[in-house]
Amino acid sequence: MYRTIEDFSKDWHVSSKGTLNVFKAITDEKMGQPIVAGHNTLGWLAWHLVGVAGAFGHFAGLQIPAPGPDMEMPNNMADIVEAYEAVIDAYQKEIATLSDEQLTEEVAAFGGSMQRGALFRVLIDHQTHHRGQMTVLLRQAGLTVPPVMGPTAEMS
């Protein structure tokens, strides 16, 4: 759980930068690379992270521009990257309006409630989980894995 806005802001900056690097490594031709046949694809995972970041922001009381659940996934990565960059910028601006004390406030989320700082922790963890899946899919698709939290095998 985050107890200071500064801590969340720093983690969001690092996490979203790594995720953006992964998004930019996905080519339009490889957006359909699935985890297994008939399951989530690189493109779906990227679009999911854009949309869910908006939902988390909504729960936290922030104005985060993101697609709703009924909005169709774009068929090119440039549009997904652009949407995610808008999410990154909105989080940086919106969290600057919060106080540390507001991180302990209960907010409605996932059919219950949780502290805003805990919700932000789940946002980072959720993004990290799917970003890890995506790095494996990049390799399976024959694409270069970019640095996320340090050098990758392709950088040796």
DSSP file with accessible surface (Angstrom, degrees, kcal/mol):
  #  RESIDUE AA STRUCTURE BP1 BP2  ACC     N-H-->O    O-->H-N    N-H-->O    O-->H-N    TCO  KAPPA ALPHA  PHI   PSI    X-CA   Y-CA   Z-CA
    1    1 A M              0   0   71      0, 0.0     2,-0.4     0, 0.0   117,-0.2   0.000 360.0 360.0 360.0 136.8    0.0    0.0    0.0
    2    2 A Y        +     0   0    9    115,-1.3   115,-0.1     1,-0.1   118,-0.1  -0.686 360.0 177.0 -83.9 137.5    1.2    3.4   -0.8
    3    3 A R        +     0   0  157     -2,-0.4     2,-0.4     1,-0.2   100,-0.2   0.493  68.2  47.1-116.2 -11.5    1.3    5.9    2.0
    4    4 A T     >  -     0   0   39      1,-0.1     4,-1.8    99,-0.1    -1,-0.2  -0.992  69.7-138.9-132.0 143.2    2.9    8.9    0.1
    5    5 A I  H  > S+     0   0   19     -2,-0.4     4,-3.2     1,-0.2     5,-0.2   0.888 106.0  59.8 -61.2 -38.3    2.0   10.3   -3.3
    6    6 A E  H  > S+     0   0  121      1,-0.2     4,-2.4     2,-0.2    -1,-0.2   0.911 103.9  49.5 -59.4 -42.3    5.7   10.7   -4.0
    7    7 A D  H  > S+     0   0   80      2,-0.2     4,-2.2     1,-0.2    -1,-0.2   0.930 114.2  44.2 -63.8 -45.7    6.2    6.9   -3.6
    8    8 A F  H  X S+     0   0    0     -4,-1.8     4,-3.4     2,-0.2     5,-0.3   0.941 112.0  53.6 -63.9 -43.2    3.4    6.0   -5.9
    9    9 A S  H  X S+     0   0   30     -4,-3.2     4,-2.4     1,-0.2    -2,-0.2   0.914 109.9  47.4 -58.5 -43.4    4.4    8.7   -8.4
   10   10 A K  H  X S+     0   0  117     -4,-2.4     4,-2.0    -5,-0.2    -1,-0.2   0.929 115.0  45.2 -64.2 -45.9    7.9    7.3   -8.6
   11   11 A D  H  X S+     0   0   65     -4,-2.2     4,-3.0     2,-0.2     5,-0.3   0.905 112.3  51.5 -65.3 -41.4    6.7    3.7   -9.0
   12   12 A W  H  X S+     0   0    0     -4,-3.4     4,-3.0     2,-0.2     5,-0.4   0.925 108.6  52.3 -60.7 -42.5    4.1    4.7  -11.6
   13   13 A H  H  X S+     0   0  107     -4,-2.4     4,-1.8    -5,-0.3    -2,-0.2   0.945 115.3  39.7 -59.4 -48.6    6.8    6.6  -13.6
   14   14 A V  H  X S+     0   0   80     -4,-2.0     4,-2.1     2,-0.2    -2,-0.2   0.937 119.0  46.3 -67.8 -46.8    9.1    3.5  -13.7
   15   15 A S  H  X S+     0   0    8     -4,-3.0     4,-2.3     1,-0.2    -2,-0.2   0.927 114.5  45.5 -64.7 -46.4    6.3    1.0  -14.2
   16   16 A S  H  X S+     0   0    3     -4,-3.0     4,-2.8    -5,-0.3    -1,-0.2   0.874 110.3  54.9 -68.8 -32.8    4.5    2.9  -17.0
   17   17 A K  H  X S+     0   0  123     -4,-1.8     4,-2.2    -5,-0.4    -1,-0.2   0.936 110.4  46.1 -64.0 -44.5    7.8    3.7  -18.8
   18   18 A G  H  X S+     0   0    2     -4,-2.1     4,-1.8     2,-0.2    -2,-0.2   0.910 113.3  49.2 -63.3 -41.2    8.6   -0.1  -18.9
   19   19 A T  H  X S+     0   0    0     -4,-2.3     4,-2.7     1,-0.2    -2,-0.2   0.927 109.1  52.1 -65.5 -41.3    5.1   -0.9  -20.1
   20   20 A L  H  X S+     0   0   22     -4,-2.8     4,-2.6     1,-0.2    -1,-0.2   0.911 106.4  54.4 -61.8 -40.0    5.3    1.7  -22.8
   21   21 A N  H  X S+     0   0   50     -4,-2.2     4,-0.9     1,-0.2    -1,-0.2   0.909 109.3  48.2 -58.8 -41.8    8.6    0.2  -24.0
   22   22 A V  H >X S+     0   0    0     -4,-1.8     3,-0.9     2,-0.2     4,-0.7   0.939 110.1  51.2 -65.3 -45.0    6.9   -3.1  -24.3
   23   23 A F  H >< S+     0   0    0     -4,-2.7     3,-1.3     1,-0.3    -2,-0.2   0.917 108.2  52.3 -57.0 -43.8    4.0   -1.6  -26.2
   24   24 A K  H 3< S+     0   0  122     -4,-2.6    -1,-0.3     1,-0.3    -2,-0.2   0.711 102.6  59.9 -69.2 -17.9    6.3    0.1  -28.6
   25   25 A A  H << S+     0   0   24     -3,-0.9     2,-0.5    -4,-0.9    -1,-0.3   0.626  85.7  93.9 -83.3 -12.6    8.1   -3.2  -29.3
   26   26 A I    <<  -     0   0    7     -3,-1.3     2,-0.2    -4,-0.7    51,-0.1  -0.678  66.6-150.1 -85.0 125.9    4.9   -4.8  -30.6
   27   27 A T    >>  -     0   0   49     -2,-0.5     3,-0.9     1,-0.1     4,-0.5  -0.597  24.6-116.2 -89.2 157.0    4.4   -4.6  -34.3
   28   28 A D  G >4 S+     0   0   77      1,-0.3     3,-1.0    -2,-0.2     4,-0.3   0.881 116.8  56.8 -57.3 -37.3    1.0   -4.5  -35.9
   29   29 A E  G 34 S+     0   0  158      1,-0.2     3,-0.3     2,-0.1    -1,-0.3   0.748 110.4  43.3 -67.4 -25.3    1.7   -7.8  -37.6
   30   30 A K  G X4 S+     0   0   78     -3,-0.9     3,-2.0     1,-0.2    12,-0.4   0.338  78.8 102.6-105.7   6.8    2.3   -9.5  -34.2
   31   31 A M  T << S+     0   0   12     -3,-1.0    12,-3.0    -4,-0.5    13,-0.5   0.814  80.1  58.2 -58.3 -27.0   -0.6   -8.0  -32.2
   32   32 A G  T 3  S+     0   0   52     -4,-0.3    -1,-0.3    -3,-0.3    -2,-0.1   0.393  70.2 129.3 -86.5   4.2   -2.4  -11.3  -32.6
   33   33 A Q    <   -     0   0   46     -3,-2.0     9,-1.7     8,-0.1     2,-0.2  -0.453  49.8-151.0 -62.2 114.7    0.4  -13.4  -30.9
   34   34 A P  B     -A   41   0A  40      0, 0.0     7,-0.3     0, 0.0     3,-0.2  -0.520  25.2-131.0 -91.3 159.5   -1.6  -15.5  -28.4
   35   35 A I  S    S-     0   0   47      5,-2.6     2,-0.3     1,-0.4     6,-0.1   0.948  98.8 -17.8 -64.0 -51.5   -0.5  -16.8  -25.0
   36   36 A V  S >  S-     0   0   92      4,-0.3     3,-2.3    -3,-0.0    -1,-0.4  -0.938 103.7 -61.8-143.5 163.7   -2.1  -20.1  -26.3
   37   37 A A  T 3  S+     0   0   98     -2,-0.3     3,-0.1     1,-0.3    -4,-0.0  -0.189 124.3  10.1 -51.6 129.5   -4.5  -20.7  -29.1
   38   38 A G  T 3  S+     0   0   89      1,-0.3    -1,-0.3    -3,-0.0     2,-0.2   0.561 110.9 100.9  80.0   9.0   -7.8  -18.9  -28.4
   39   39 A H  S <  S-     0   0   95     -3,-2.3    -1,-0.3     1,-0.2     0, 0.0  -0.487  81.6 -42.0-115.8-171.9   -6.4  -16.9  -25.5
   40   40 A N        -     0   0   40     -2,-0.2    -5,-2.6    -6,-0.1    -4,-0.3  -0.121  56.6-153.0 -54.6 145.5   -5.2  -13.4  -24.8
   41   41 A T  B  >  -A   34   0A  31     -7,-0.3     4,-2.9    -6,-0.1     5,-0.2  -0.664  30.7-100.7-114.8 169.8   -2.9  -11.8  -27.4
   42   42 A L  H  > S+     0   0    0     -9,-1.7     4,-2.3   -12,-0.4     5,-0.2   0.931 124.2  46.4 -54.8 -47.9   -0.2   -9.1  -27.3
   43   43 A G  H  > S+     0   0    0    -12,-3.0     4,-2.6     1,-0.2     5,-0.2   0.920 112.0  50.1 -63.5 -43.4   -2.7   -6.6  -28.7
   44   44 A W  H  > S+     0   0   99    -13,-0.5     4,-2.9     1,-0.2    -1,-0.2   0.922 110.5  50.1 -61.6 -44.6   -5.4   -7.6  -26.3
   45   45 A L  H  X S+     0   0    0     -4,-2.9     4,-2.3     2,-0.2    -1,-0.2   0.915 111.6  48.4 -61.2 -42.4   -3.1   -7.4  -23.3
   46   46 A A  H  X S+     0   0    0     -4,-2.3     4,-1.8    -5,-0.2    -2,-0.2   0.951 114.3  44.9 -63.1 -47.7   -1.9   -3.9  -24.3
   47   47 A W  H  X S+     0   0   29     -4,-2.6     4,-2.5     1,-0.2     5,-0.2   0.893 110.7  55.6 -64.9 -37.5   -5.5   -2.6  -24.8
   48   48 A H  H  X S+     0   0   45     -4,-2.9     4,-3.1    -5,-0.2     5,-0.3   0.925 105.8  51.1 -59.7 -44.1   -6.5   -4.3  -21.6
   49   49 A L  H  X S+     0   0    4     -4,-2.3     4,-1.7     1,-0.2    -1,-0.2   0.873 109.8  50.3 -65.1 -35.2   -3.8   -2.4  -19.6
   50   50 A V  H  X S+     0   0    0     -4,-1.8     4,-1.3     2,-0.2    -2,-0.2   0.967 115.7  41.8 -64.1 -50.7   -5.0    0.9  -21.2
   51   51 A G  H  X S+     0   0   17     -4,-2.5     4,-1.9     1,-0.2    -2,-0.2   0.911 113.8  50.1 -65.5 -42.8   -8.6    0.2  -20.2
   52   52 A V  H  X S+     0   0   28     -4,-3.1     4,-3.0     1,-0.2     5,-0.3   0.867 104.0  59.3 -68.3 -34.2   -8.0   -1.1  -16.8
   53   53 A A  H  X S+     0   0    1     -4,-1.7     4,-2.0    -5,-0.3    -1,-0.2   0.897 106.7  49.3 -59.9 -36.7   -5.8    1.8  -15.9
   54   54 A G  H  X S+     0   0   10     -4,-1.3     4,-2.6     2,-0.2    10,-0.3   0.916 110.0  50.1 -66.8 -41.5   -8.8    4.0  -16.6
   55   55 A A  H  X S+     0   0   43     -4,-1.9     4,-2.6     2,-0.2    -2,-0.2   0.928 110.5  49.2 -63.9 -44.7  -11.0    1.8  -14.4
   56   56 A F  H  X S+     0   0    5     -4,-3.0     4,-2.0     1,-0.2    -1,-0.2   0.915 111.2  50.6 -59.7 -42.9   -8.5    2.0  -11.5
   57   57 A G  H  X>S+     0   0    0     -4,-2.0     5,-3.2    -5,-0.3     4,-0.5   0.917 108.4  52.0 -61.0 -42.5   -8.4    5.7  -11.9
   58   58 A H  H ><5S+     0   0  139     -4,-2.6     3,-1.4     1,-0.2    -2,-0.2   0.936 108.9  49.9 -59.2 -47.4  -12.2    5.9  -11.8
   59   59 A F  H 3<5S+     0   0   59     -4,-2.6    -1,-0.2     1,-0.3    49,-0.2   0.880 110.7  51.0 -57.3 -38.1  -12.2    3.9   -8.6
   60   60 A A  H 3<5S-     0   0    1     -4,-2.0    -1,-0.3    -5,-0.2    -2,-0.2   0.515 120.7-109.3 -79.5  -5.9   -9.6    6.3   -7.1
   61   61 A G  T <<5S+     0   0   55     -3,-1.4     2,-0.3    -4,-0.5    -3,-0.2   0.708  74.2 135.0  85.1  22.3  -11.7    9.3   -8.1
   62   62 A L      < -     0   0    7     -5,-3.2     2,-1.0    -6,-0.2    -1,-0.3  -0.695  61.0-122.3-104.0 157.1   -9.3   10.4  -10.9
   63   63 A Q        +     0   0  150     -2,-0.3    31,-0.1    27,-0.2    -5,-0.0  -0.802  42.8 165.8 -98.4  93.0  -10.1   11.6  -14.4
   64   64 A I        -     0   0   20     -2,-1.0     2,-0.7   -10,-0.3    23,-0.1  -0.948  34.0-133.8-113.3 119.1   -8.1    9.1  -16.5
   65   65 A P        +     0   0   72      0, 0.0    25,-0.1     0, 0.0   -11,-0.1  -0.591  49.3 137.7 -75.5 113.7   -9.0    9.0  -20.3
   66   66 A A        -     0   0   38     -2,-0.7   -15,-0.1   -12,-0.1    -2,-0.1  -0.989  55.2 -88.6-152.7 157.7   -9.3    5.4  -21.2
   67   67 A P        -     0   0   16      0, 0.0   -13,-0.1     0, 0.0     6,-0.0  -0.328  40.1-124.0 -68.6 148.1  -11.5    3.2  -23.3
   68   68 A G    >   -     0   0   41      1,-0.1     3,-1.6   -14,-0.1   -17,-0.1  -0.337  34.7 -94.1 -81.2 173.3  -14.6    1.6  -21.8
   69   69 A P  T 3  S+     0   0  135      0, 0.0    -1,-0.1     0, 0.0   -18,-0.0   0.735 124.3  51.4 -64.5 -20.8  -15.2   -2.1  -21.8
   70   70 A D  T 3  S+     0   0  158      2,-0.1     2,-0.4     0, 0.0     0, 0.0   0.478  82.2 109.0 -94.8  -2.7  -17.3   -1.9  -25.0
   71   71 A M  S <  S-     0   0  113     -3,-1.6     2,-0.1     1,-0.1     0, 0.0  -0.632  73.6-119.6 -80.2 126.1  -14.8    0.1  -27.0
   72   72 A E        -     0   0  173     -2,-0.4    -1,-0.1     1,-0.1    -2,-0.1  -0.348  27.7-105.9 -66.8 142.3  -13.2   -2.1  -29.7
   73   73 A M        -     0   0   64      1,-0.1    -1,-0.1    -2,-0.1   -29,-0.1  -0.449  37.5-113.5 -66.3 134.3   -9.5   -2.6  -29.7
   74   74 A P        -     0   0   23      0, 0.0    -1,-0.1     0, 0.0   -27,-0.1  -0.282  15.3-132.6 -61.3 157.4   -7.6   -0.7  -32.4
   75   75 A N  S    S+     0   0  139      2,-0.0     2,-0.3     5,-0.0   -44,-0.1   0.191  85.8  59.4-100.8  20.2   -6.0   -2.8  -35.1
   76   76 A N  S  > S-     0   0   36      1,-0.1     4,-1.0   -33,-0.1     3,-0.4  -0.996  75.0-135.1-144.9 147.7   -2.7   -0.9  -34.9
   77   77 A M  H  > S+     0   0    6     -2,-0.3     4,-3.3     1,-0.2     5,-0.3   0.792  98.8  70.4 -71.4 -27.4   -0.3   -0.4  -32.0
   78   78 A A  H  > S+     0   0   66      1,-0.2     4,-2.4     2,-0.2    -1,-0.2   0.910 101.0  46.8 -58.1 -39.8    0.2    3.3  -32.7
   79   79 A D  H  > S+     0   0   74     -3,-0.4     4,-2.1     2,-0.2    -1,-0.2   0.883 113.3  48.1 -70.0 -36.9   -3.3    4.0  -31.5
   80   80 A I  H  X S+     0   0    0     -4,-1.0     4,-2.5     2,-0.2    -2,-0.2   0.929 112.0  49.6 -68.1 -43.5   -2.8    1.8  -28.4
   81   81 A V  H  X S+     0   0   17     -4,-3.3     4,-2.8     1,-0.2    -2,-0.2   0.933 111.0  50.1 -59.3 -45.6    0.5    3.5  -27.6
   82   82 A E  H  X S+     0   0  130     -4,-2.4     4,-1.8    -5,-0.3    -1,-0.2   0.918 111.0  48.6 -60.9 -42.5   -1.1    6.9  -28.0
   83   83 A A  H  X S+     0   0   25     -4,-2.1     4,-1.7     1,-0.2    -1,-0.2   0.907 112.5  48.5 -65.5 -39.6   -4.0    6.0  -25.7
   84   84 A Y  H  X S+     0   0    0     -4,-2.5     4,-2.7     2,-0.2    -2,-0.2   0.896 107.1  55.0 -70.3 -37.1   -1.5    4.6  -23.1
   85   85 A E  H  X S+     0   0   71     -4,-2.8     4,-2.4     1,-0.2    -1,-0.2   0.892 107.0  51.6 -61.5 -36.6    0.6    7.8  -23.3
   86   86 A A  H  X S+     0   0   41     -4,-1.8     4,-2.4    -5,-0.2    -1,-0.2   0.892 109.3  50.3 -66.4 -36.9   -2.5    9.8  -22.5
   87   87 A V  H  X S+     0   0    0     -4,-1.7     4,-2.6     2,-0.2    -2,-0.2   0.935 109.6  50.6 -64.4 -46.2   -3.1    7.5  -19.5
   88   88 A I  H  X S+     0   0   21     -4,-2.7     4,-2.1     1,-0.2    -2,-0.2   0.946 113.0  45.4 -56.7 -51.1    0.4    8.0  -18.2
   89   89 A D  H  X S+     0   0   91     -4,-2.4     4,-2.2     1,-0.2    -1,-0.2   0.903 111.7  52.0 -61.4 -42.0    0.2   11.8  -18.5
   90   90 A A  H  X S+     0   0   14     -4,-2.4     4,-3.3     1,-0.2     5,-0.3   0.913 108.3  51.0 -64.3 -42.1   -3.2   11.9  -16.8
   91   91 A Y  H  X S+     0   0    0     -4,-2.6     4,-2.8     2,-0.2     5,-0.3   0.940 109.6  50.3 -60.3 -46.4   -2.0    9.8  -13.9
   92   92 A Q  H  X S+     0   0   61     -4,-2.1     4,-0.9    -5,-0.2    -1,-0.2   0.919 117.0  40.9 -59.1 -42.4    0.9   12.1  -13.3
   93   93 A K  H  < S+     0   0  153     -4,-2.2     4,-0.4    -5,-0.2    -2,-0.2   0.922 117.5  46.5 -70.7 -45.9   -1.3   15.2  -13.4
   94   94 A E  H >< S+     0   0   49     -4,-3.3     3,-1.5     1,-0.2     4,-0.2   0.898 108.9  52.2 -68.6 -41.7   -4.2   13.7  -11.4
   95   95 A I  H >< S+     0   0    2     -4,-2.8     3,-1.6     1,-0.3    -1,-0.2   0.799  98.2  67.3 -69.5 -23.0   -2.1   12.2   -8.6
   96   96 A A  T 3< S+     0   0   79     -4,-0.9    -1,-0.3    -5,-0.3    -2,-0.2   0.705  95.5  58.1 -66.3 -16.3   -0.4   15.6   -8.1
   97   97 A T  T <  S+     0   0   99     -3,-1.5    -1,-0.3    -4,-0.4     2,-0.2   0.527  93.5  87.1 -89.1  -7.5   -3.8   16.8   -6.9
   98   98 A L    <   -     0   0   23     -3,-1.6     2,-0.3    -4,-0.2   -93,-0.1  -0.631  68.5-138.5 -92.9 154.5   -4.0   14.2   -4.1
   99   99 A S    >>  -     0   0   43     -2,-0.2     3,-0.7     1,-0.1     4,-0.6  -0.676  27.2-112.2-102.0 161.5   -2.6   14.5   -0.6
  100  100 A D  G >4 S+     0   0   68     -2,-0.3     3,-1.5     1,-0.2     4,-0.4   0.891 118.0  59.8 -57.5 -37.9   -0.8   11.7    1.3
  101  101 A E  G >4 S+     0   0  133      1,-0.3     3,-1.4     2,-0.2     4,-0.3   0.831  94.7  63.0 -62.2 -32.1   -3.8   11.6    3.7
  102  102 A Q  G X4 S+     0   0   55     -3,-0.7     3,-0.9     1,-0.3    14,-0.4   0.699  87.1  72.9 -69.2 -15.6   -6.1   10.7    0.8
  103  103 A L  G << S+     0   0    0     -3,-1.5    14,-3.3    -4,-0.6    15,-0.4   0.766  95.7  51.0 -69.1 -22.7   -4.2    7.5    0.2
  104  104 A T  G <  S+     0   0   66     -3,-1.4    -1,-0.2    -4,-0.4    -2,-0.2   0.511  86.0 111.0 -92.6  -3.6   -5.8    6.1    3.4
  105  105 A E  S <  S-     0   0   88     -3,-0.9    11,-2.4    -4,-0.3     2,-0.3  -0.447  73.7-116.4 -69.3 142.1   -9.3    7.0    2.3
  106  106 A E  E     -B  115   0B 111      9,-0.2     2,-0.3    -2,-0.1     9,-0.2  -0.625  35.1-174.6 -78.4 134.3  -11.6    4.1    1.5
  107  107 A V  E     -B  114   0B  14      7,-3.0     7,-2.1    -2,-0.3     2,-0.3  -0.947  32.0-103.1-127.3 150.8  -12.8    4.0   -2.1
  108  108 A A  E     +B  113   0B  75     -2,-0.3     2,-0.3     5,-0.2     5,-0.3  -0.580  54.5 155.2 -72.5 128.5  -15.3    1.7   -3.8
  109  109 A A  E >   -B  112   0B   6      3,-2.0     3,-1.9    -2,-0.3   -53,-0.0  -0.943  54.7  -3.4-158.7 135.5  -13.5   -0.9   -5.9
  110  110 A F  T 3  S-     0   0  120     -2,-0.3     3,-0.1     1,-0.3    -2,-0.0   0.836 127.6 -50.9  55.8  38.4  -14.2   -4.3   -7.3
  111  111 A G  T 3  S+     0   0   93      1,-0.3    -1,-0.3     0, 0.0     2,-0.2   0.538 133.6  44.7  80.2   4.9  -17.6   -4.7   -5.5
  112  112 A G  E <  S-B  109   0B  44     -3,-1.9    -3,-2.0    -5,-0.1     2,-0.3  -0.477  90.0 -88.7-143.6-142.6  -16.2   -3.7   -2.1
  113  113 A S  E     +B  108   0B  79     -5,-0.3     2,-0.3    -2,-0.2    -5,-0.2  -0.975  33.6 169.6-143.6 158.5  -13.9   -1.0   -0.8
  114  114 A M  E     -B  107   0B  45     -7,-2.1    -7,-3.0    -2,-0.3     2,-0.1  -0.970  44.0 -81.7-158.1 162.5  -10.2   -0.5   -0.2
  115  115 A Q  E >>  -B  106   0B  59     -2,-0.3     4,-2.3    -9,-0.2     3,-0.5  -0.444  38.6-123.3 -70.3 144.2   -7.9    2.2    0.7
  116  116 A R  H 3> S+     0   0   22    -11,-2.4     4,-2.3   -14,-0.4   -12,-0.2   0.887 112.7  54.1 -55.6 -41.8   -6.8    4.4   -2.3
  117  117 A G  H 3> S+     0   0    0    -14,-3.3     4,-1.4     1,-0.2  -115,-1.3   0.858 108.6  49.0 -63.7 -34.1   -3.1    3.6   -1.6
  118  118 A A  H <> S+     0   0   24     -3,-0.5     4,-2.2   -15,-0.4    -1,-0.2   0.890 108.1  54.4 -70.6 -38.8   -3.9   -0.1   -1.7
  119  119 A L  H  X S+     0   0    0     -4,-2.3     4,-2.3     1,-0.2    -2,-0.2   0.923 106.7  51.0 -60.1 -43.4   -5.7    0.3   -5.0
  120  120 A F  H  X S+     0   0    0     -4,-2.3     4,-2.1     1,-0.2    -1,-0.2   0.872 107.5  53.6 -63.7 -34.5   -2.7    2.0   -6.5
  121  121 A R  H  X S+     0   0   74     -4,-1.4     4,-2.6     2,-0.2    -1,-0.2   0.921 108.6  49.0 -64.1 -42.9   -0.5   -0.9   -5.4
  122  122 A V  H  X S+     0   0   55     -4,-2.2     4,-3.1     2,-0.2     5,-0.3   0.897 107.4  56.2 -64.4 -37.8   -2.9   -3.3   -7.2
  123  123 A L  H  X S+     0   0    4     -4,-2.3     4,-2.3     2,-0.2    -2,-0.2   0.950 110.8  43.3 -57.1 -49.1   -2.7   -1.1  -10.3
  124  124 A I  H  X S+     0   0    7     -4,-2.1     4,-2.6     1,-0.2    -2,-0.2   0.933 115.5  48.6 -64.1 -45.7    1.1   -1.4  -10.4
  125  125 A D  H  X S+     0   0   81     -4,-2.6     4,-2.5     2,-0.2    -2,-0.2   0.911 111.0  50.4 -62.0 -42.2    1.0   -5.2   -9.6
  126  126 A H  H  X S+     0   0   44     -4,-3.1     4,-2.1     2,-0.2     5,-0.2   0.927 111.9  47.3 -62.2 -45.0   -1.6   -5.8  -12.3
  127  127 A Q  H  X S+     0   0    3     -4,-2.3     4,-2.6    -5,-0.3    -2,-0.2   0.921 111.5  50.9 -63.1 -42.4    0.4   -3.9  -14.9
  128  128 A T  H  X S+     0   0   57     -4,-2.6     4,-2.2     2,-0.2    -2,-0.2   0.911 108.1  53.5 -62.2 -42.8    3.6   -5.8  -13.9
  129  129 A H  H  X S+     0   0  106     -4,-2.5     4,-1.6     1,-0.2    -2,-0.2   0.955 114.4  39.3 -57.1 -52.7    1.8   -9.2  -14.2
  130  130 A H  H  X S+     0   0   18     -4,-2.1     4,-2.4     1,-0.2    -1,-0.2   0.857 111.1  58.0 -71.6 -32.5    0.6   -8.5  -17.7
  131  131 A R  H  X S+     0   0   11     -4,-2.6     4,-2.1    -5,-0.2    -1,-0.2   0.910 105.0  52.8 -62.5 -38.3    3.8   -6.8  -18.8
  132  132 A G  H  X S+     0   0   36     -4,-2.2     4,-1.6     1,-0.2    -1,-0.2   0.924 108.5  49.3 -61.8 -43.3    5.6  -10.0  -17.8
  133  133 A Q  H  X S+     0   0   54     -4,-1.6     4,-2.2     1,-0.2    -1,-0.2   0.919 109.9  52.8 -59.0 -42.1    3.3  -12.1  -20.0
  134  134 A M  H  X S+     0   0    0     -4,-2.4     4,-2.4     1,-0.2    -2,-0.2   0.860 103.0  55.6 -66.8 -35.1    3.9   -9.7  -22.9
  135  135 A T  H  X S+     0   0   29     -4,-2.1     4,-1.6     2,-0.2    -1,-0.2   0.904 109.0  48.2 -66.1 -36.4    7.7   -9.9  -22.7
  136  136 A V  H  X S+     0   0   79     -4,-1.6     4,-2.4     1,-0.2    -2,-0.2   0.936 111.6  50.0 -65.5 -43.6    7.4  -13.7  -23.1
  137  137 A L  H  X S+     0   0    3     -4,-2.2     4,-2.1     1,-0.2    -2,-0.2   0.848 104.2  59.0 -64.6 -34.2    5.0  -13.2  -26.0
  138  138 A L  H  <>S+     0   0    0     -4,-2.4     5,-3.0     2,-0.2     4,-0.3   0.940 108.8  44.7 -58.2 -46.4    7.4  -10.8  -27.6
  139  139 A R  H ><5S+     0   0  117     -4,-1.6     3,-1.6     1,-0.2    -2,-0.2   0.921 111.5  52.0 -64.2 -43.7   10.1  -13.5  -27.7
  140  140 A Q  H 3<5S+     0   0  113     -4,-2.4    -1,-0.2     1,-0.3    -2,-0.2   0.840 109.3  51.5 -61.6 -30.8    7.6  -16.1  -29.0
  141  141 A A  T 3<5S-     0   0    6     -4,-2.1    -1,-0.3    -5,-0.2    -2,-0.2   0.459 118.9-112.6 -84.6  -2.0    6.7  -13.7  -31.8
  142  142 A G  T < 5S+     0   0   69     -3,-1.6     2,-0.2    -4,-0.3    -3,-0.2   0.694  73.0 135.4  78.7  19.4   10.3  -13.2  -32.7
  143  143 A L      < -     0   0   29     -5,-3.0     2,-0.4    -6,-0.2    -1,-0.3  -0.614  61.8 -99.1 -99.3 160.4   10.4   -9.6  -31.6
  144  144 A T        -     0   0   97     -2,-0.2    -1,-0.1  -119,-0.2    -5,-0.0  -0.625  30.0-132.8 -79.9 131.3   13.0   -7.9  -29.5
  145  145 A V        -     0   0    5     -2,-0.4     9,-0.2    -7,-0.0     7,-0.2  -0.743  25.0-144.3 -83.9 122.2   12.3   -7.5  -25.8
  146  146 A P        -     0   0   20      0, 0.0     2,-0.1     0, 0.0  -124,-0.1  -0.363  31.0 -81.4 -80.3 166.9   13.0   -3.9  -24.7
  147  147 A P        +     0   0   52      0, 0.0  -126,-0.1     0, 0.0  -125,-0.0  -0.466  52.6 162.4 -67.4 135.1   14.5   -3.0  -21.4
  148  148 A V  S    S-     0   0   32      2,-0.8  -130,-0.1    -2,-0.1  -129,-0.1   0.644  82.8  -3.5-116.8 -54.0   11.8   -2.8  -18.7
  149  149 A M  S    S-     0   0  154      1,-0.4  -134,-0.0     2,-0.1  -135,-0.0   0.043 134.7 -31.5-128.2  21.3   13.7   -2.9  -15.4
  150  150 A G  S    S-     0   0   33     -4,-0.0    -2,-0.8     0, 0.0    -1,-0.4  -0.878  98.2 -25.3 149.4-177.4   17.2   -3.3  -16.8
  151  151 A P        -     0   0  115      0, 0.0     2,-0.2     0, 0.0    -2,-0.1  -0.192  55.6-146.6 -61.7 151.2   19.0   -4.9  -19.7
  152  152 A T    >   -     0   0   22     -7,-0.2     3,-1.9     1,-0.1     4,-0.3  -0.682  31.9 -98.5-111.3 170.6   17.5   -7.8  -21.6
  153  153 A A  G >  S+     0   0   71      1,-0.3     3,-1.5    -2,-0.2    -1,-0.1   0.850 122.0  61.5 -57.6 -33.7   19.2  -10.8  -23.3
  154  154 A E  G 3  S+     0   0   71      1,-0.3    -1,-0.3    -9,-0.2   -10,-0.0   0.681  96.7  59.8 -68.2 -16.6   18.8   -8.9  -26.7
  155  155 A M  G <         0   0  107     -3,-1.9    -1,-0.3   -10,-0.1    -2,-0.2   0.532 360.0 360.0 -89.8  -5.9   21.0   -6.1  -25.4
  156  156 A S    <         0   0  141     -3,-1.5    -3,-0.0    -4,-0.3    -4,-0.0  -0.316 360.0 360.0 -73.8 360.0   24.1   -8.4  -24.7
